[in-house]
Amino acid sequence: MNLSRLERHQHPRPPHHELRQKSVFDSGSRNIGQVGNLYVDDDRDLRFLDVCTSGFLGFGTKHYLVPAEAIAEEAPGSVTLNVDQQAVENAPTLANPRTAPDEELQRAAHEHFGLGAVL
């Protein structure tokens, strides 16, 4: 599936809202990071989130590719996923979060979260 990264002034098509910079919680209500980037298809439907986690004192930031189907709930300041922290931390990582993930990475993320390939 051909994806693009939304610029800061762009927003995904409803039902999703602006998610960037929101805290990300896992299914056990643990804060695991923050939404960095949003990746949409040609119709501006949200397909993936870039979930950023940082290490000690902000060093070692990692960017995990999480399918939009993993979103359980959107609240004003947060996003809750229907997976646990371990699942996110074992998800495929984005080498360059400023570019949209290629089809191979998209497929790997869907398979990792048990969603199969929906490309």
Residue pairs with C-beta under 8 A, 6 or more apart in sequence:
1 41
1 47
1 103
1 106
1 118
1 119
2 41
2 42
3 39
3 40
3 41
3 47
3 48
3 100
3 101
3 106
4 39
4 40
4 42
4 100
5 37
5 38
5 39
5 97
5 98
5 99
5 100
6 12
6 37
6 38
6 39
6 40
6 44
8 20
10 44
11 17
11 18
12 19
12 38
12 40
12 44
12 45
12 46
13 40
13 43
13 44
13 45
13 46
16 46
16 68
16 71
16 74
17 74
19 35
19 38
19 46
19 49
19 74
19 79
20 35
20 36
20 37
20 38
21 34
21 35
22 34
22 35
22 74
22 77
22 78
22 79
23 31
23 33
23 34
23 77
23 78
23 79
24 31
24 32
24 33
24 34
24 35
24 49
24 51
24 78
24 79
24 80
24 81
24 88
25 31
25 32
25 78
25 79
25 80
25 81
26 32
26 80
26 81
26 83
26 84
26 85
26 87
26 88
27 72
27 80
27 81
27 82
27 83
27 84
28 84
28 85
29 80
30 84
30 85
32 51
32 53
32 85
32 88
32 89
33 51
33 52
33 53
33 54
33 64
33 88
34 51
34 52
35 49
35 50
35 51
35 52
35 79
36 49
36 50
36 51
36 52
36 63
36 97
37 49
37 50
37 63
37 97
37 98
38 46
38 48
38 49
38 50
39 46
39 47
39 48
39 49
39 50
39 100
39 101
40 46
40 47
41 47
46 68
47 67
47 68
47 106
48 65
48 66
48 67
48 68
48 101
48 106
48 109
49 65
49 66
49 67
49 68
49 70
49 71
49 79
50 63
50 64
50 65
50 66
50 94
50 97
51 63
51 64
51 66
51 88
51 91
52 61
52 62
52 63
52 64
52 97
53 61
53 62
53 64
53 88
53 89
54 60
54 61
54 62
55 61
55 62
62 93
63 93
63 94
63 97
64 88
64 89
64 91
64 92
64 93
64 94
65 91
65 92
65 93
65 94
65 101
65 105
65 106
65 109
66 81
66 88
66 91
66 109
66 113
67 109
67 110
67 113
67 115
69 113
69 115
70 81
70 82
70 83
70 113
70 115
71 79
71 80
71 81
71 82
72 80
72 81
72 82
73 79
73 80
74 80
81 88
83 113
87 112
87 113
90 112
91 109
91 112
91 113
92 101
92 105
92 108
92 109
92 112
94 101
94 105
101 109
103 119
106 119
107 117
107 119
110 116
110 117
110 118
110 119
111 117
